[in-house]
Amino acid sequence: MEYLADKPETLFVGQAVAVPGTAMSNTLKKIDDRKKLELPVDEEMQMGMTNGMALNGIIPISIFPRWNFLLLAVNQIVNHLDKFSLISNGGYQPKVIIRTSIGSERPLHPQHQHIGDFTEAFRLMAPNAIEVIRLEEPEEVFPAYEKAYSRMDGKSTIIVEYGDYYNEK
């Protein structure tokens, strides 16, 4: 996250971005508060704001701590972010980095509404301008985020982490 924070056009947005609350919050502790925009629990709004920022040249890192929360932003992802280039005849190709995770099950199982993995479904629902990358090993983390930031192919990236791996790998 420090690599991304050093880029002048990036901004971290979402829940528990500027305040503690999730395992992902811990990965942002060293990031300057001016690079973080804390939002209320309103995933559709968050993704709409993310899209708007990207259309204006910001590269948002939009954080949804679990896939199950990201489901509430499907409209903005599938009907807008994935289609901007198509509906604008290539005129708009915003770059967004969406960070989410498969919810942690250990040491405490949070129940099934928090542990979904919708990686394959999103690959099918957003095939035009979004790549979904699921991280399996720690050594994949930096290259995935570096690719998401550096890409020049007009695509956005959803990066999927595993909540359990924060303590296990």
C-alpha positions as CSV (number, residue, x, y, z in Angstrom):
1,M,0.0,0.0,0.0
2,E,3.0,2.3,0.6
3,Y,4.0,1.9,-3.1
4,L,0.5,3.0,-4.2
5,A,0.4,5.8,-1.6
6,D,3.6,7.3,-3.1
7,K,1.8,7.9,-6.4
8,P,0.4,11.5,-6.6
9,E,-2.9,10.5,-8.3
10,T,-3.9,7.7,-5.9
11,L,-6.4,7.9,-3.1
12,F,-7.6,5.2,-0.7
13,V,-11.4,5.2,-0.2
14,G,-13.8,3.1,1.8
15,Q,-14.8,1.9,5.2
16,A,-12.1,1.5,7.9
17,V,-9.6,3.3,5.7
18,A,-8.7,6.2,7.9
19,V,-9.9,4.5,11.2
20,P,-9.3,1.0,12.5
21,G,-11.9,-1.7,12.0
22,T,-10.7,-4.4,9.7
23,A,-7.6,-6.4,9.0
24,M,-7.1,-4.2,5.9
25,S,-7.0,-1.1,8.1
26,N,-3.7,-2.4,9.5
27,T,-2.2,-2.3,6.1
28,L,-2.9,1.4,5.8
29,K,-1.4,2.5,9.2
30,K,1.7,4.1,7.6
31,I,-0.2,5.9,4.9
32,D,-0.6,9.7,5.3
33,D,-4.2,10.5,6.3
34,R,-4.4,13.0,3.4
35,K,-4.3,10.0,1.0
36,K,-7.4,8.4,2.7
37,L,-11.1,9.1,2.4
38,E,-13.2,7.4,5.0
39,L,-16.7,6.7,3.9
40,P,-19.9,5.5,5.7
41,V,-21.2,2.0,5.1
42,D,-22.8,2.7,1.7
43,E,-21.2,0.5,-0.9
44,E,-23.2,1.7,-3.9
45,M,-22.3,5.3,-3.1
46,Q,-18.6,4.4,-2.5
47,M,-18.3,2.7,-5.9
48,G,-20.2,5.6,-7.6
49,M,-17.8,8.0,-6.1
50,T,-14.9,5.8,-7.1
51,N,-16.1,5.8,-10.7
52,G,-16.4,9.6,-10.7
53,M,-12.9,10.0,-9.2
54,A,-11.5,7.7,-11.9
55,L,-13.2,9.6,-14.7
56,N,-11.5,12.7,-13.4
57,G,-8.0,11.3,-13.4
58,I,-7.7,10.0,-9.8
59,I,-6.7,6.4,-9.4
60,P,-8.8,5.3,-6.5
61,I,-8.0,2.2,-4.4
62,S,-11.5,1.4,-3.3
63,I,-11.5,-0.9,-0.4
64,F,-14.4,-3.3,0.4
65,P,-13.2,-5.5,3.3
66,R,-15.2,-8.5,2.1
67,W,-16.7,-9.7,-1.1
68,N,-20.1,-9.9,0.6
69,F,-20.0,-6.1,1.0
70,L,-18.8,-5.5,-2.6
71,L,-22.0,-7.3,-3.8
72,L,-23.8,-4.1,-2.8
73,A,-21.8,-2.2,-5.4
74,V,-22.5,-4.6,-8.3
75,N,-24.6,-2.0,-10.3
76,Q,-21.7,0.5,-10.3
77,I,-19.1,-2.2,-11.3
78,V,-21.0,-4.2,-13.8
79,N,-23.2,-1.5,-15.5
80,H,-20.8,1.4,-15.3
81,L,-17.1,0.7,-14.6
82,D,-17.0,-2.3,-16.9
83,K,-18.9,-0.5,-19.7
84,F,-17.4,3.1,-19.7
85,S,-15.2,2.3,-22.6
86,L,-17.9,0.6,-24.6
87,I,-20.6,3.3,-24.1
88,S,-18.1,6.1,-24.8
89,N,-16.6,4.5,-27.9
90,G,-13.2,4.3,-26.1
91,G,-13.5,7.9,-24.9
92,Y,-13.4,7.0,-21.2
93,Q,-11.1,4.3,-19.8
94,P,-10.9,4.9,-16.1
95,K,-8.5,3.0,-14.0
96,V,-9.8,1.8,-10.6
97,I,-8.2,-0.6,-8.2
98,I,-10.8,-2.4,-6.1
99,R,-9.4,-4.2,-3.0
100,T,-11.5,-6.9,-1.4
101,S,-11.1,-10.2,0.4
102,I,-12.6,-13.6,1.1
103,G,-13.6,-13.2,4.8
104,S,-11.5,-14.7,7.5
105,E,-12.8,-17.9,9.1
106,R,-10.1,-18.4,11.7
107,P,-9.9,-18.1,14.6
108,L,-13.6,-17.0,14.7
109,H,-16.0,-18.0,12.0
110,P,-18.1,-14.8,11.2
111,Q,-20.9,-16.9,9.5
112,H,-21.6,-17.4,5.9
113,Q,-22.7,-13.9,5.0
114,H,-19.1,-12.8,5.5
115,I,-17.0,-15.4,3.8
116,G,-18.1,-15.4,0.1
117,D,-15.8,-15.7,-2.8
118,F,-17.4,-14.3,-5.9
119,T,-14.2,-14.1,-8.0
120,E,-15.6,-16.3,-10.8
121,A,-18.9,-14.6,-10.9
122,F,-17.3,-11.2,-11.3
123,R,-15.1,-12.4,-14.0
124,L,-18.2,-13.4,-15.9
125,M,-20.2,-10.3,-15.0
126,A,-17.5,-7.8,-15.9
127,P,-15.5,-9.2,-18.8
128,N,-14.9,-6.0,-20.8
129,A,-12.7,-3.7,-18.7
130,I,-12.0,-5.4,-15.4
131,E,-9.5,-8.0,-14.5
132,V,-10.1,-10.0,-11.3
133,I,-7.0,-11.2,-9.6
134,R,-7.2,-13.6,-6.7
135,L,-4.0,-13.7,-4.6
136,E,-3.0,-17.1,-3.4
137,E,0.5,-16.5,-2.0
138,P,2.2,-13.5,-0.3
139,E,4.7,-13.1,-3.2
140,E,1.8,-12.3,-5.5
141,V,0.7,-9.3,-3.6
142,F,3.1,-6.6,-4.8
143,P,3.2,-7.7,-8.4
144,A,-0.7,-7.6,-8.5
145,Y,-0.9,-4.1,-7.2
146,E,2.0,-2.9,-9.3
147,K,0.2,-4.3,-12.4
148,A,-3.1,-2.7,-11.4
149,Y,-1.4,0.7,-11.0
150,S,0.8,0.5,-14.1
151,R,-1.5,-1.1,-16.6
152,M,-2.1,0.8,-19.8
153,D,-4.7,-1.5,-21.4
154,G,-7.7,0.5,-20.3
155,K,-8.7,-2.0,-17.6
156,S,-9.5,-1.7,-13.9
157,T,-8.5,-4.4,-11.4
158,I,-10.3,-6.2,-8.6
159,I,-7.7,-7.7,-6.3
160,V,-9.0,-10.4,-4.0
161,E,-7.1,-11.2,-0.8
162,Y,-7.8,-14.0,1.8
163,G,-8.6,-12.6,5.2
164,D,-7.2,-15.7,6.9
165,Y,-3.8,-15.2,5.2
166,Y,-3.1,-12.0,7.2
167,N,-2.3,-14.2,10.2
168,E,-1.2,-17.4,8.4
169,K,1.1,-16.4,5.6
